[in-house]
Structures are given as C-alpha cells and as structure tokens.
C-alpha cells in the first residue's frame, strides 16, 4: 500500500529523463505518458486487491463493529423519540420545576425562621444581661456590673451608618439601652468616688475614706470603684475631677507665694483598721522665703504625689500613669510660671548659682519617674528639666523683653519738642563752638564733618543699643545671640513706632519732622559703625551671623523721605502764595499791585518760617541744599509768571521791577545764612569765596529780569548778542517774547528780533 501514499514522478514514465519543465510535452510523449499511467494504475489496483485479501479478517471485524454501532444508534434514536413523545403528551418538566421551587421556598423560609430564632435568642440574652447589670449595680456588685457592661459593649459594637441601616431595629434599641446602663454605672461609680475622696479647700484638707462603703447588700471600697472604672475604660474620666481638684487645692498653693507644708494623717478604728487618710496643708510662718526655695517646693509636691500613689492609686503603675497624664501638664506649668521663671537670675553673673535649682529639678523628676507618675522614657515629660537647663535662653529672653520694653517706652514717652534755646543756634562743625544747652542734644555723625541736633529718644535708644552690644561681647553663645537680636529689634522699633506716633507732625511743616529726619540720619550713621566697633569682640558664633549694615539704608532712606516731604510741603505752600499774585498781571493798577505785594509778603513769611525751623536743626550742608531748592523754586516760578505776560505797559514794568527788588531785599537775611554756611565750608576746604548767584542760578536771572524791565530795546539786543543774557539763563524765545510784550511793533523791534533770532546763541 506504500504506492498509494507515495508520489508518481512523471519524468520516470517518459523515455527522456532530461527535459525543460517550462516547455510543453509533444504528442508522442503524451501518448506514451498515458499508456504508462494506465499500466501503473493496473499495478496499483492489483496491489490493493492483494492487500484486502491478505487483511480480510481484520476488515470484516471493522465492518461488523460499524454495523452494530449503526444498529445501536437506531435504538437510541427510537428511545429518544419515545421520551419526546411521552413528554409532549404529559408536561412533567413543569411539575418538576414547581416541586423544585416549592422545595427552595421551604428551605428559605426555614432558614429565615432559624435566623430569626437566633436573633430572638440573642436579643433575649442581651436583655437578660442588661437587666443583670442593673441588678448587680443595685446590689453593689460593681465588678460584675462593670464586666457585663464591658462584654455587652463588644456584643453591641458601634457600626457605621450603612451597617446600622441593614441591621434589625432592635439592635439600635439595645444599643441605646446599653448606653443608658453605661451612664448609670458611670454615675454610680463617680458618686462613690466623690463620696470616698473629698476636698475641704477652706481648711486645706483632702480626705480619702478607706473603710468599706455599703451599696445595696454588698460593701465596696475605693480600690473596687477604681478597678470597676478601669474595666469599663472610664478611669481617665473618673480621675479627671479628682485630678483637677488635687492640682487646684494642693499643688497650686504649694508653688504659689503661700507655699504651705504638707502633712499626712491616718485615722484608725478601735479594731486597729485604718479608716481614712488625710492630706493637710499647714501654712508656713516664713512662707515667702520657703516659696523661693526649690527644695521645699519639690519636697512638698512629692509628699502630695506619694499620698496619691499610696492612698488613691494603691501603687498601681497604670493608675499612676493615668493620674500623671491628667495633672502633669498643669503641675509643670505652675512650677515653671510661679517658681522657675521667677528664679531665673537677672544678672548674667548669677547664672552659675542656678545650677543648684537645675539639680533639684532633675532629682524631683527622677522621684516622679520612680513612682511612675511620669514616663521614664519619654523626654517630653521632662518639662521642668528642659526649662531649667535652658536657663540661659530664658535669661536672654527676659533681658531681650526688658530691652525692647525700655526702647519702646523711650520712643513713646519722648515728645520730640525742643526748648526755645535749642532753636536759637544751629549745629556747627565738630571743631566749632556750640551753646551748652544745644550741645546736650547735638551728636557727632560718624561719616559727616558736621554735628546735628537729635531727639532725646534717639540718643537714649542708641545708648541702649551700645550697652546691649557690650553685653553681647561678654555673654555666652546663646545669650549673646538673643542680645544681638534685641539690639536689632530695638533699632527697628524706631521705624515701627515713630511714623505712627508722629504721623500728623510728619504731614506738616514743623520742628518735629526735622528732628525725626536728624534721628534717622544719626541712627543710619551709628548703625554703619556698629559692626566695626564691636565685631572683633563678639563671640565667634555671633560673628558669623551679626549684620547691621543691612539696616542703615532703610534709616537713611527714611531721613531722605522725610526731608523731601518737608520740601514738597514748603513748595506747595509757596505755590499757593504765588498763585495769589494772579501771574503778576496789571501791577500798574493799585489793587493788582497790592495783591501781588501781599503774595510776595506771604512768600517771604513762609521762607522765614522755614529758615527759623530748618537752620538750627539741619546739618549746615543739608540746610543749604534744601533752602536752595526752595528758593530756586520761588525765583523760577516768579520768572516764569513775568515772562508769560504778553502785553505790559510802561508803568507795569516799573512796578514789576519794584516787586522783584522787594522780594530780593526781603530775603537778605536768608541769603546771609546761606553765604555764611558756604563761606565757612569753603574756607575750611581751602577755596575762595563765591557769589550768591553760584548757589542760586535763578537769582541771577531774576535780578537780570528786573534790569531788563527798564532797559532800552537796543540795550537788550546788545546784551543778548554779547552772551550776557545767555549766561543768566535766558533763552532766545524768552527774550523775543519779552521784547514783544514790552515794546510796540516797529521796524526797530523787527530788526532787533531778527538779530536775536539770527544770533549764534
């Protein structure tokens, strides 16, 4: 049979073995191929027949099995047809389904009844146990009642809202009933605790009854009450009131000024059994002295804690920790505020004496740890030791507070008003003479060759800063750093307090504003010198952080802002005064002339007032600069108004000239003060004297304008061509407009205007 599974190679059937597979076969080759294929087919058939004959038995078995399988398939088909026909005639499947549904329904109903029965049994048991709690409580079986409440809490846990919505309503009612039982247990236990532990604040007595107390048919004592509280997890709640009263009536009096002694008494019955323990505070005859004695305070507090440990907590470590958690924070705060903070020395030289208090404090906390009143492993409970060991910081904080309070008082109490004699003479150069009274308020500026008058607040504030920085040089690292910050903060207080305190004065022209300007200038100079003066003596740790130069620019800017505001206020007042002249129009008319003259008088009055305020207080250089700015503004404004006039009569020009001369003559004393300051400075620097016009360029222009008002046209033209008017600050347009306003139109005016326009200036 292998030939059936093999392949026939056509090339073996052809006579020619080699041929081109891509070329078609010839007719002879095809006929030959057909013949040979037929022969091969006969050979295959012969082999198949021989194979079947040789395997006849096996093939018979196979065909017989197939026949039997076909017969069985027919039988199964007939059986299936019978079943289908039977089902079609009788619908048994529906009956089966109904039976199954009924069985499931019965099973579900049975399950629900079992669950309901279990719930009822649970509810009955819970109700019975809740009832037993009340009975136990009534009969004085506190331990049994407490245990039942604890177990019922586990049986009736507080679910979330989703669970409570799905659970039976009865459990919500039972939970409420449990809460009522818990409240009853709590009230009974708290009542017993208050009855057993009583306080008599008037006599300073704490009583603890140690004999049995009958409740119902049973006797209970303090240990039973506390154990029951512990079982229901309300020991903190039960101890809370006792702890509060214990601190209020025993600890607080001990650490306060009274500092009474503590005595413990035990009362016995005839049988020898102790009935109660009494803690009593006995006032000391020399309470003031003992109160500041750390050993006495700590000893008396330890007596109270021992009383609590022995007669209230029965030396139960867990109960003592509970009582300690409720009281230690308040006790430590009392000791710190009423003893330790007051014991911090005021003098750095006495810090070493505080070491005794540090040791007493450490021993005190060690005793509390041994009684398990505070934790031995938690450093947070060592509040007193932490405070005492940081005594340097507390000392520095106290001194810093005192320094800032003193600085604030200096600033608030100073009225910044100088006596009249301080304003009659101004400050001079450092090597110059000065009135004695003025010298008391005059200070030398480190970076200026002049002296200035400052307020008492500024000079005293700077003295305070210098003293603080001297303390920095002599102090330890932590104290020095606090002193350094105190010095900076004291200086910053000036910037914070003064602008608010003197707000109204700084918004008007007055002596106070100039005094504050001098203060800021003085402080900025002093601040720049602080680092050079003290840095080398500072502790190494402070040297790395000490910076003062950053504060100087803000004080200097504050001084500049105050001065500029004063100049603006003066210019504003001068503007209003000059505006009253109505542009100096029609001054040849009597009414207009009087109005203009009154405006000039107002200007002179304002300038004299400013002169009186500024000259005695400001630095000479600052006074000269500021006054020149103001005068330049006045003269420039007058020149501008006159040059804007477009048509002037001959009489009007003469009146304008008269007004200008009046203005200049009225300010002669002010000019003299400027010349004196300038001459003194120039003489010291080796320079020659200068004219007033060099300080006030607009004054030269104003004087020249007065001359122009009565000059002929040709003379004005000649003055322009010579450059004289240009040197005085006139422009070509100003001269041309001035000529047009004074002189009528004529060939000469046209010629002069042409010459001015064509000039090289």
VOGU-3710 file (C-alpha; in Angstrom, 3 decimals, decimal comma):
1> xxxxxxxxxx> 0,000/0,000/0,000  3,017/2,253/0,062  2,420/3,143/-3,567  -0,901/4,734/-2,573  0,852/7,116/-0,206  3,780/7,936/-2,458  4,005/10,326/-5,398  4,432/9,461/-9,117  7,304/11,195/-10,823  6,281/11,922/-14,465
11> xxxxxxxxxx> 9,909/12,002/-15,529  10,198/8,255/-14,653  7,323/7,466/-17,066  8,937/9,275/-20,007  11,741/7,894/-22,081  13,674/11,160/-21,934  14,915/11,856/-18,445  16,116/15,360/-19,090  13,641/17,905/-20,393  12,743/21,505/-19,887
21> xxxxxxxxxx> 9,952/21,743/-17,369  8,810/25,064/-18,792  8,355/23,684/-22,388  5,152/21,769/-23,357  5,212/17,984/-23,993  4,912/16,670/-27,506  2,057/14,453/-28,651  4,167/11,241/-28,694  5,301/11,994/-25,197  1,725/12,497/-24,073
31> xxxxxxxxxx> 0,528/9,249/-25,561  3,461/7,435/-24,035  2,663/9,033/-20,710  -0,989/7,966/-20,862  -0,090/4,386/-21,654  2,343/4,135/-18,888  -0,130/5,724/-16,412  -2,684/3,082/-17,288  -0,130/0,348/-16,692  0,760/1,918/-13,395
41> xxxxxxxxxx> -2,924/2,132/-12,444  -3,396/-1,568/-13,076  -0,412/-2,323/-10,923  -1,873/-0,229/-8,087  -5,248/-1,944/-8,299  -3,563/-5,320/-8,175  -1,681/-4,358/-5,078  -4,860/-3,045/-3,416  -6,705/-6,265/-4,118  -3,841/-8,315/-2,728
51> xxxxxxxxxx> -3,820/-6,131/0,407  -7,551/-6,546/1,040  -7,348/-10,288/0,559  -4,436/-10,563/2,959  -6,301/-8,467/5,580  -9,776/-9,836/5,020  -10,297/-10,885/8,642  -9,371/-7,505/10,099  -11,571/-5,661/7,673  -14,512/-7,969/8,482
61> xxxxxxxxxx> -14,196/-7,153/12,179  -14,180/-3,443/11,402  -17,266/-3,616/9,193  -19,108/-5,748/11,773  -18,397/-3,181/14,541  -19,626/-0,431/12,324  -22,847/-2,289/11,599  -23,514/-2,850/15,321  -22,863/0,798/16,098  -25,329/1,853/13,447
71> xxxxxxxxxx> -27,921/-0,527/14,896  -27,444/0,884/18,435  -27,765/4,435/17,111  -31,144/3,472/15,663  -32,279/2,094/19,040  -31,161/5,287/20,855  -32,973/7,391/18,294  -36,126/5,407/18,842  -35,825/5,728/22,644  -35,334/9,499/22,370
81> xxxxxxxxxx> -38,384/9,721/20,135  -40,407/7,814/22,734  -39,238/10,134/25,537  -40,094/13,209/23,464  -43,472/11,801/22,656  -44,079/10,967/26,337  -43,073/14,490/27,396  -45,230/16,021/24,761  -48,245/14,026/25,931  -47,530/14,655/29,727
91> xxxxxxxxxx> -45,606/18,044/30,701  -43,669/16,569/33,648  -40,956/19,217/33,404  -43,346/21,881/34,725  -44,305/19,667/37,619  -40,641/19,121/38,430  -39,951/22,848/38,278  -42,857/23,606/40,605  -41,676/20,980/43,045  -38,127/22,400/42,989
101> xxxxxxxxxx> -39,431/25,954/43,553  -41,521/24,800/46,477  -38,554/22,964/47,995  -36,390/26,126/47,691  -39,126/28,275/49,201  -39,492/25,938/52,175  -35,748/25,856/52,708  -35,523/29,685/52,569  -38,427/30,001/54,980  -36,818/27,507/57,324
111> xxxxxxxxxx> -33,506/29,394/57,128  -35,195/32,723/57,872  -37,025/31,221/60,832  -33,766/29,798/62,183  -32,062/33,197/61,771  -34,986/34,973/63,360  -34,954/32,495/66,198  -31,206/33,089/66,650  -31,805/36,852/66,716  -34,558/36,422/69,275
121> xxxxxxxxxx> -32,315/34,250/71,387  -29,512/36,838/71,089  -31,870/39,679/71,970  -33,245/37,737/74,932  -29,707/37,052/76,165  -28,715/40,695/75,749  -31,826/41,911/77,531  -31,175/39,443/80,324  -27,577/40,626/80,639  -28,621/44,277/80,597
131> xxxxxxxxxx> -31,128/43,541/83,322  -28,453/41,773/85,335  -26,227/44,870/85,082  -28,848/46,968/86,808  -29,420/44,279/89,415  -25,671/43,944/90,071  -25,367/47,695/90,294  -28,272/47,906/92,710  -26,854/45,156/94,928  -23,358/46,663/94,936
141> xxxxxxxxxx> -21,717/44,042/92,730  -19,741/46,710/90,909  -17,156/44,371/89,390  -19,848/42,125/87,929  -21,751/45,121/86,566  -18,592/46,609/85,068  -17,593/43,315/83,458  -21,059/42,867/81,982  -21,018/46,397/80,550  -17,611/45,749/79,014
151> xxxxxxxxxx> -18,751/42,448/77,435  -22,005/43,975/76,192  -20,014/46,735/74,505  -18,261/44,076/72,442  -21,568/42,333/71,681  -23,167/45,623/70,591  -20,402/47,377/68,654  -20,959/50,761/67,130  -21,338/50,154/63,410  -21,094/52,594/60,601
161> xxxxxxxxxx> -24,292/54,103/59,160  -24,509/51,599/56,286  -24,366/48,596/58,624  -26,834/50,152/61,074  -29,329/50,679/58,266  -29,183/46,951/57,366  -29,290/45,536/60,888  -32,559/44,941/62,775  -34,024/47,960/64,555  -33,975/46,079/67,833
171> xxxxxxxxxx> -30,182/46,253/67,935  -30,373/50,041/67,807  -32,759/49,935/70,758  -30,450/47,573/72,616  -27,512/49,847/71,942  -29,433/52,762/73,408  -30,324/50,593/76,390  -26,639/49,746/76,813  -25,773/53,450/76,748  -28,322/54,038/79,484
181> xxxxxxxxxx> -26,784/51,212/81,544  -23,307/52,614/80,973  -24,465/56,056/82,117  -25,976/54,510/85,238  -22,760/52,633/86,011  -20,737/55,787/85,433  -22,949/57,908/87,670  -22,818/55,341/90,468  -19,032/54,991/90,256  -18,484/58,766/90,095
191> xxxxxxxxxx> -20,813/59,260/93,032  -18,931/56,690/95,084  -15,581/58,247/94,082  -16,721/61,725/95,149  -18,005/60,295/98,421  -14,739/58,468/99,107  -12,374/61,305/98,073  -13,488/64,676/99,422  -11,856/68,129/99,429  -12,110/70,854/102,062
201> xxxxxxxxxx> -10,468/73,913/100,422  -11,095/76,235/103,396  -9,031/74,070/105,736  -6,671/72,697/103,080  -7,649/69,055/103,708  -8,058/66,089/101,337  -9,871/63,066/102,858  -9,773/59,531/101,478  -12,149/57,029/103,139  -10,559/53,635/103,346
211> xxxxxxxxxx> -13,312/51,673/105,107  -15,923/49,681/103,171  -18,992/51,526/101,924  -22,238/49,581/101,781  -24,052/49,655/98,441  -27,177/47,519/98,412  -26,245/44,267/100,047  -22,523/44,469/99,328  -19,649/46,562/100,648  -17,298/48,362/98,284
221> xxxxxxxxxx> -14,107/50,334/98,770  -12,007/52,748/96,679  -9,952/50,009/95,062  -13,137/48,278/93,888  -14,501/51,537/92,471  -11,280/52,295/90,577  -10,990/48,724/89,298  -14,570/48,880/88,035  -13,786/52,163/86,281  -10,735/50,581/84,714
231> xxxxxxxxxx> -12,823/47,632/83,488  -15,330/49,897/81,702  -12,494/52,060/80,363  -13,519/55,242/82,170  -10,602/55,646/84,550  -9,463/58,848/82,820  -12,972/60,244/83,127  -13,242/59,205/86,756  -9,842/60,642/87,708  -10,413/63,904/85,824
241> xxxxxxxxxx> -12,323/65,745/88,548  -10,131/64,373/91,335  -7,005/65,402/89,422  -8,373/68,879/88,770  -9,247/69,477/92,414  -5,966/67,991/93,627  -3,989/70,454/91,481  -6,246/73,359/92,418  -6,312/72,855/96,183  -2,935/71,258/96,911
251> xxxxxxxxxx> -0,315/71,766/94,177  -1,226/75,362/93,329  -0,961/76,603/96,949  2,388/74,846/97,343  4,029/76,549/94,355  2,345/79,910/94,971  3,523/82,517/97,452  1,936/80,689/100,386  3,969/77,505/99,992  2,403/75,563/102,913
261> xxxxxxxxxx> 3,907/72,416/104,385  2,226/69,052/103,746  1,273/66,570/106,475  -0,344/63,141/106,092  -2,515/61,614/108,833  -4,092/58,143/109,118  -7,179/57,504/111,257  -7,735/54,079/112,879  -10,790/52,460/114,457  -10,668/50,709/117,785
271> xxxxxxxxxx> -10,030/47,480/115,921  -6,814/48,947/114,552  -8,058/49,075/110,983  -7,296/52,302/109,130  -10,494/54,164/108,224  -9,266/57,212/106,327  -6,144/59,049/105,142  -5,909/62,851/105,410  -3,633/65,163/103,441  -3,387/68,570/105,115
281> xxxxxxxxxx> -1,673/71,805/104,060  -0,109/73,584/107,030  0,728/77,293/106,367  4,381/78,135/106,959  5,360/81,010/109,228  8,031/82,194/106,744  6,238/81,296/103,559  7,836/83,981/101,404  11,320/82,611/101,933  10,371/78,978/101,582
291> xxxxxxxxxx> 8,359/79,694/98,476  11,500/80,618/96,575  13,321/77,558/97,909  13,180/74,877/95,230  13,992/72,095/97,682  10,955/72,920/99,840  8,587/73,223/96,895  9,706/69,968/95,278  9,638/68,133/98,618  6,054/69,174/99,376
301> xxxxxxxxxx> 4,873/68,257/95,875  6,489/64,830/96,216  4,593/64,350/99,502  1,333/65,002/97,655  2,271/62,590/94,833  3,213/59,904/97,394  -0,151/60,397/99,080  -1,867/59,931/95,717  0,213/56,860/94,927  -0,422/55,154/98,279
311> xxxxxxxxxx> -3,994/56,045/99,196  -5,666/56,775/95,832  -3,838/54,727/93,205  -2,741/51,958/95,644  0,728/51,999/93,998  -0,766/50,693/90,765  1,591/51,810/87,995  -1,093/52,006/85,332  -3,352/54,109/87,554  -0,453/56,393/88,490
321> xxxxxxxxxx> 0,398/56,971/84,813  -3,242/57,810/84,194  -3,294/60,284/87,076  0,022/61,742/85,910  -1,211/62,308/82,365  -4,161/64,265/83,752  -2,128/66,501/86,075  1,497/66,733/84,981  0,965/69,383/82,313  -0,747/71,735/84,759
331> xxxxxxxxxx> 1,711/70,974/87,564  4,725/71,664/85,342  3,178/74,897/84,057  2,536/76,031/87,621  6,098/75,274/88,710  7,558/76,997/85,649  5,398/80,126/85,831  5,401/80,603/89,613  8,843/79,340/90,582  11,361/78,517/87,860
341> xxxxxxxxxx> 10,721/81,568/85,680  10,965/83,818/88,752  14,143/82,079/89,857  15,901/82,879/86,578  18,569/85,431/87,603  18,525/88,992/86,299  22,290/89,211/86,213  24,406/87,021/83,941  26,998/86,639/86,690  24,448/84,753/88,810
351> xxxxxxxxxx> 23,629/82,112/86,196  26,062/79,704/87,849  24,009/79,815/91,063  21,046/78,449/89,119  22,845/75,091/88,788  21,523/74,112/92,225  17,945/74,583/91,043  18,730/72,562/87,912  19,919/69,643/90,071  16,891/69,899/92,395
361> xxxxxxxxxx> 14,592/69,888/89,377  16,285/66,823/87,898  16,055/64,963/91,233  12,387/65,941/91,523  11,540/64,465/88,135  13,566/61,352/88,955  11,386/60,839/92,055  8,251/61,199/89,927  9,584/58,629/87,464  10,240/56,161/90,273
371> xxxxxxxxxx> 6,607/56,491/91,361  5,593/56,061/87,673  3,873/59,442/87,805  5,693/60,481/84,605  7,293/58,361/81,900  10,907/57,360/82,348  11,454/57,003/78,594  9,541/59,943/77,145  11,680/63,096/77,172  8,542/65,205/76,686
381> xxxxxxxxxx> 7,653/64,578/80,331  10,912/66,214/81,428  9,378/69,667/81,051  10,884/71,138/84,204  14,407/69,890/83,476  14,218/71,137/79,904  13,174/74,571/81,140  15,794/74,704/83,878  18,620/73,549/81,613  17,719/76,307/79,142
391> xxxxxxxxxx> 18,107/78,963/81,823  20,472/80,957/79,632  17,820/81,201/76,948  15,191/82,253/79,483  17,581/84,783/80,942  18,292/86,142/77,481  14,593/86,218/76,578  13,796/88,136/79,744  16,589/90,613/79,110  15,514/90,937/75,487
401> xxxxxxxxxx> 11,968/91,672/76,592  13,252/94,257/79,059  15,430/95,889/76,407  12,591/96,128/73,903  10,198/97,398/76,576  12,687/100,081/77,571  13,242/101,056/73,939  9,510/101,255/73,334  8,987/103,416/76,418  11,769/105,776/75,309
411> xxxxxxxxxx> 10,090/106,261/71,957  6,574/106,628/73,314  7,427/108,985/76,159  9,587/111,378/74,149  7,564/114,375/72,850  10,216/115,415/70,252  9,850/119,038/71,333  12,984/121,092/71,983  13,145/124,067/74,296  13,365/127,508/72,598
421> xxxxxxxxxx> 17,087/127,873/73,329  17,760/124,770/71,211  16,448/126,557/68,127  18,281/129,882/68,522  21,609/128,457/67,488  22,137/125,789/64,940  24,707/122,983/64,997  28,227/123,748/63,959  31,182/121,824/62,717  32,684/119,328/65,082
431> xxxxxxxxxx> 35,575/121,558/65,979  33,405/124,645/66,336  31,841/126,075/69,436  28,254/125,484/70,441  25,910/126,678/73,114  25,956/124,355/76,135  22,226/123,668/76,117  22,252/122,900/72,426  25,310/120,697/72,833  23,339/118,421/75,131
441> xxxxxxxxxx> 21,164/117,419/72,168  23,833/117,617/69,454  25,620/114,496/68,267  28,589/113,908/66,004  27,933/111,928/62,854  30,497/109,270/62,047  30,541/109,886/58,300  29,869/113,648/58,248  32,166/116,522/59,295  29,220/118,203/61,000
451> xxxxxxxxxx> 27,073/117,771/64,094  23,302/117,824/64,306  20,621/118,030/66,958  18,694/114,816/67,625  15,854/113,880/69,914  16,352/112,539/73,399  14,705/109,302/72,274  17,277/108,704/69,519  20,300/109,395/71,718  18,992/107,217/74,565
461> xxxxxxxxxx> 17,982/104,475/72,148  21,493/104,405/70,741  22,953/104,282/74,266  20,724/101,282/74,969  21,917/99,565/71,782  25,571/100,173/72,646  25,084/98,784/76,153  23,322/95,705/74,714  26,157/95,060/72,266  28,678/95,365/75,090
471> xxxxxxxxxx> 26,726/92,619/76,872  26,940/90,537/73,682  30,732/90,652/73,912  30,655/89,321/77,493  27,929/86,658/77,127  27,791/83,008/76,179  26,771/81,834/72,716  23,007/81,526/73,247  22,694/84,661/75,386  24,836/86,680/73,002
481> xxxxxxxxxx> 22,644/85,750/70,051  19,492/86,894/71,880  21,163/90,164/72,864  22,232/90,693/69,268  18,652/90,274/68,047  17,431/92,537/70,851  19,767/95,306/69,649  18,485/94,967/66,079  14,848/94,861/67,182  15,295/97,936/69,385
491> xxxxxxxxxx> 16,523/99,897/66,369  13,685/98,602/64,207  11,219/99,774/66,844  12,068/103,360/65,886  10,898/102,719/62,321  7,764/100,983/63,576  6,706/103,412/66,317  7,728/106,917/65,284  5,969/107,179/61,877  2,720/106,134/63,535
501> xxxxxxxxxx> 3,123/108,220/66,663  4,143/111,405/64,792  2,023/110,905/61,690  0,345/114,351/61,958  3,659/116,128/62,591  5,291/114,477/59,586  2,456/115,728/57,374  3,075/119,385/58,211  5,961/121,875/58,307  7,350/121,805/61,841
511> xxxxxxxxxx> 10,360/121,234/64,023  9,385/117,665/64,924  9,671/116,397/61,355  13,187/117,862/61,027  14,150/116,301/64,356  12,971/112,889/63,152  14,965/113,414/59,947  18,076/114,054/62,049  17,325/110,989/64,184  17,184/108,740/61,143
521> xxxxxxxxxx> 20,377/110,219/59,714  22,117/109,787/63,074  20,898/106,202/63,503  21,947/105,231/59,980  25,482/106,535/60,658  25,681/104,790/64,015  24,428/101,514/62,542  27,154/101,578/59,886  29,761/101,859/62,636  28,402/99,128/64,934
531> xxxxxxxxxx> 29,994/96,213/63,111  33,413/97,926/63,061  33,177/98,828/66,725  32,038/95,518/68,227  32,505/92,729/65,694  36,038/91,869/66,772  34,857/91,323/70,371  31,756/89,292/69,506  31,741/85,528/70,301  32,736/83,505/67,255
541> xxxxxxxxxx> 29,225/82,073/66,843  27,734/85,586/66,729  30,349/86,893/64,297  29,022/84,516/61,649  25,510/85,964/61,849  25,914/89,522/63,127  24,928/92,030/60,453  23,957/95,683/60,930  24,816/97,309/57,643  21,603/95,999/56,078
551> xxxxxxxxxx> 19,568/98,280/58,368  21,388/101,529/57,583  19,922/102,132/54,080  16,354/101,988/55,360  17,074/104,647/58,025  18,907/106,814/55,520  16,021/106,488/53,083  13,561/107,328/55,849  15,515/110,513/56,590  15,591/111,436/52,912
561> xxxxxxxxxx> 11,860/110,773/52,504  11,010/112,996/55,486  13,186/115,831/54,164  11,774/115,568/50,644  8,259/115,614/52,027  9,065/118,770/54,011  10,422/120,408/50,853  7,288/119,383/48,948  5,065/120,832/51,675  7,024/124,111/51,620
571> xxxxxxxxxx> 6,802/124,304/47,817  3,098/123,579/47,995  2,564/126,482/50,413  4,744/128,746/48,264  2,731/127,801/45,193  -0,489/128,831/46,901  1,090/132,141/47,969  2,432/132,952/44,480  -0,863/131,947/42,898  -2,389/134,822/44,847
581> xxxxxxxxxx> -0,443/137,272/42,645  -2,532/136,170/39,652  0,503/135,849/37,411  1,704/139,406/38,287  -0,705/140,885/35,727  -1,637/144,579/35,630  0,574/145,529/38,550  0,336/149,160/37,410  -3,174/149,060/38,860  -3,245/149,714/42,598
591> xxxxxxxxxx> -5,440/146,735/43,511  -3,383/144,279/41,458  -0,145/145,691/42,818  -1,301/145,319/46,407  -2,418/141,738/45,686  0,959/140,894/44,167  2,804/142,590/47,060  0,747/140,617/49,576  1,683/137,398/47,766  5,349/138,398/47,946
601> xxxxxxxxxx> 4,969/139,066/51,665  3,396/135,614/52,094  6,279/134,008/50,256  8,817/135,831/52,415  6,925/134,875/55,577  6,882/131,196/54,605  10,585/131,238/53,763  11,471/132,986/57,032  9,425/130,428/58,967  11,202/127,585/57,197
611> xxxxxxxxxx> 14,516/129,317/57,848  13,775/129,534/61,574  12,792/125,839/61,722  15,464/124,402/59,489  18,676/126,281/60,204  19,093/125,394/63,916  18,406/121,695/63,401  19,532/120,540/59,986  23,123/119,839/59,084  24,543/123,019/57,538
621> xxxxxxxxxx> 25,111/121,257/54,229  21,604/119,788/54,276  20,111/123,162/55,221  21,958/124,921/52,384  20,932/122,300/49,835  17,283/122,231/50,929  16,916/126,008/51,177  18,490/126,461/47,745  15,937/124,048/46,293  13,089/126,052/47,818
631> xxxxxxxxxx> 14,492/129,427/46,720  15,160/128,123/43,235  11,533/127,071/43,038  10,292/130,518/44,165  12,533/132,507/41,820  11,872/130,200/38,863  8,145/130,486/39,394  8,293/134,325/39,542  10,451/134,493/36,405  8,084/132,154/34,588
641> xxxxxxxxxx> 4,998/134,206/35,511  6,608/137,507/34,454  7,907/136,127/31,148  4,445/134,758/30,345  2,935/138,267/30,367  2,100/139,205/26,771  1,440/142,933/26,970  2,945/145,221/29,583  2,535/148,929/29,968  5,489/151,134/30,882
651> xxxxxxxxxx> 4,149/151,721/34,390  3,596/147,974/34,791  7,238/147,193/34,047  8,345/149,605/36,728  6,010/148,042/39,291  7,221/144,556/38,390  10,802/145,731/38,822  9,859/147,162/42,204  8,267/143,873/43,284  11,345/141,901/42,261
661> xxxxxxxxxx> 13,641/144,236/44,195  11,304/143,993/47,179  11,466/140,176/47,082  15,259/140,097/46,921  15,702/142,684/49,659  13,228/140,892/51,969  15,252/137,693/51,734  18,596/139,299/52,531  18,876/137,687/55,982  18,177/134,299/54,476
671> xxxxxxxxxx> 20,833/134,897/51,818  23,318/135,824/54,515  22,771/132,491/56,290  23,470/130,610/53,080  26,573/132,677/52,340  27,873/132,165/55,892  27,493/128,384/55,665  29,084/128,290/52,246  31,946/130,570/53,193  32,773/128,562/56,318
681> xxxxxxxxxx> 32,846/125,318/54,372  34,889/126,824/51,549  37,382/128,372/53,946  37,909/125,064/55,704  38,383/123,292/52,400  40,802/125,956/51,137  38,557/127,533/48,465  37,865/131,190/47,813  34,589/132,914/48,443  31,829/132,596/45,829
691> xxxxxxxxxx> 28,929/134,826/44,919  25,383/134,090/45,985  24,428/133,603/42,336  26,596/130,491/42,205  24,358/128,911/44,848  21,149/130,236/43,266  21,379/130,451/39,457  17,751/131,558/39,215  18,528/134,578/41,466  20,926/135,950/38,827
701> xxxxxxxxxx> 18,249/135,501/36,192  15,638/137,213/38,393  17,914/140,189/39,046  18,697/140,459/35,340  14,993/140,297/34,587  14,488/143,303/36,868  17,169/145,176/34,918  15,574/144,257/31,585  12,241/145,756/32,648  13,590/149,321/32,233
711> xxxxxxxxxx> 16,310/148,763/29,580  16,016/150,149/26,032  15,404/147,779/23,159  18,873/148,192/21,696  20,496/147,558/25,053  18,528/144,320/25,442  19,598/143,258/21,939  23,206/144,116/22,682  23,062/142,156/25,974  21,807/139,115/24,091
721> xxxxxxxxxx> 24,427/139,346/21,358  27,174/139,673/23,939  26,034/136,470/25,662  25,215/138,191/28,919  21,575/137,087/28,895  22,527/133,542/27,945  24,871/133,343/30,916  21,978/134,382/33,121  19,835/131,524/31,836  17,624/133,269/29,259
731> xxxxxxxxxx> 16,646/131,550/26,027  16,120/133,155/22,615  12,363/132,517/22,746  12,086/134,082/26,218  13,936/137,256/25,128  11,891/137,593/21,956  8,591/137,156/23,810  9,737/139,616/26,472  10,517/142,245/23,796  7,155/141,683/22,124
741> xxxxxxxxxx> 5,381/142,140/25,472  7,131/145,439/26,331  7,760/147,185/23,047  5,207/148,033/20,371  5,615/146,792/16,822  8,100/148,896/14,866  10,893/148,497/12,313  13,407/148,700/15,149  11,690/145,890/17,080  11,621/143,765/13,923
751> xxxxxxxxxx> 15,306/144,410/13,368  16,171/143,550/16,955  14,072/140,380/16,908  15,759/139,379/13,643  19,200/139,978/15,120  18,311/137,892/18,205  16,896/135,083/16,090  19,940/135,019/13,799  22,475/135,127/16,613  24,636/132,104/17,286
761> x> 23,163/131,529/20,790
//
